[in-house]
Amino acid sequence: MSSPAPAAPAGRIAQLRNAYQMTKRTQPRLGLLLLGVFVLSAAAMATLSLFILGTWWLGIIITVLLSLTTALLVTMIVFGKRAEKSMYEQAEGQLGAGAGALQMLRRGWDVKPAVGFTKQQDVVHRLVGRPGVVLVGEGQHARVSNLLGSEVKKHRRIVGEGVPITTLIVGRGEGEVPLPQLVKRVKKLKKAIKPAQQTDVLYKLKALDAMRPAAPMPRGPVPTSTKGARKMMRG
């Protein structure tokens, strides 16, 4: 009795289809763009391969395989960038969009959404990494600034003076960080503490988190769509 076939490929095709449909909402000419990228990439690779390998039969076979593989790879990279941009555009301004974007940070970061919040749905998310503690606010600028100030005092009492605390506000206003640039901005922060210190900070913050009321955070389109698309692109 044969075992059932794995469902992973079908899942990836579904992710690709969903990502394409969502991206096309903001980029109607996406299909023509990807087709053009595929054709140009294949033509460029075919020209280069034929110049190097020649026109003998094995060279032609290798040229075809290299051209198709390269064209597919380049097209997927372009599609991934376009899809990510579209996801951010559709998510920007929605509650939880910042938290969703921060979830895309890779190993080395501990992300905790909504460690602070107001009745008006302003929220502060917390990251702990080698740069120290990073507090990210979403909402109306004045309220979020006050909320961040309160959270900085709470965290400073817990982590001490030797751990940097950085504050960022997501938005398009002066001094704010646009959602599409949030992850890049966090990644550019300089390392300031050692891994052992990071572990110690996380342990200390558990006591602070234990005293907080739970804050329900809706999952926006960024974590479900963009992360899925990135996993699919990586295979």
Stockholm file with secondary structure:
# STOCKHOLM 1.0

chainA/1-235         MSSPAPAAPAGRIAQLRNAYQMTKRTQPRLGLLLLGVFVLSAAAMATLSLFILGTWWLGIIITVLLSLTTALLVTMIVFGKRAEKSMYEQAEGQLGAGAGALQMLRRGWDVKPAVGFTKQQDVVHRLVGRPGVVLVGEGQHARVSNLLGSEVKKHRRIVGEGVPITTLIVGRGEGEVPLPQLVKRVKKLKKAIKPAQQTDVLYKLKALDAMRPAAPMPRGPVPTSTKGARKMMRG
#=GR chainA/1-235 SS CCCCCCSHHHHHHHHHHHHHHHHHHHCTTHHHHHHHHHHHHHHHHHHHHHHHHCSSHHHHHHHHHHHHHHHHHHHHHHHHHHHHHHHHHHHTTSTTHHHHHHTTCCTTCEEEEEEEECTTCCEEEEEEETTEEEEEEESCHHHHHHHHHHHHHHHHHHHCTTSCEEEEEESSSTTCBCGGGHHHHHHTSCCCSCHHHHHHHHHHHHHHHHTSCCCCCCCCHIIIIIHHHHHHHHC
#=GC SS_cons         CCCCCCSHHHHHHHHHHHHHHHHHHHCTTHHHHHHHHHHHHHHHHHHHHHHHHCSSHHHHHHHHHHHHHHHHHHHHHHHHHHHHHHHHHHHTTSTTHHHHHHTTCCTTCEEEEEEEECTTCCEEEEEEETTEEEEEEESCHHHHHHHHHHHHHHHHHHHCTTSCEEEEEESSSTTCBCGGGHHHHHHTSCCCSCHHHHHHHHHHHHHHHHTSCCCCCCCCHIIIIIHHHHHHHHC
//
